[in-house]
Amino acid sequence: QVQLVESGGGLVQAGGSLRLSCAASGRTFSQYVMGWFRQAPGKEREFVATVNRSGGMTYYGDSVKGRFTISRDNAKNTVYLQMNNLQPEDTAVYYCAQSRIASGNKYIAPSQYRYWGQGTQVTVSS
């Protein structure tokens, strides 16, 4: 059974930083693309970032480009999201996700992911 467990969310002032972690189990972690999404109240789930299986290729949503960095440690079965210069509009529940298939380099649609974590709340105060 696949499990994705996020951690690292919290309350931070505008301009601050947080680092989210997502620990995966149940499938061979290094075979799957990983992604981060977020969802604010009343809004659709939004793509944040994705990293390919080796960790050598990353892709970001326009709203976080230059501020967020996704990375992975295949030895630890963990994907990270370093978030810098956080702004109130970044407030949301953040989810990590694992791709449906063991191939590819970049997935940005929620439907391309099979497994999801429970989410971690990030709140940025102005």
Summary of the structure (lengths in Angstrom):
residues: 126
radius of gyration: 13.4
end to end distance: 40.2
largest distance: 40.8
contacts: 384
relative contact order: 0.31
helix: 7%
strand: 49%
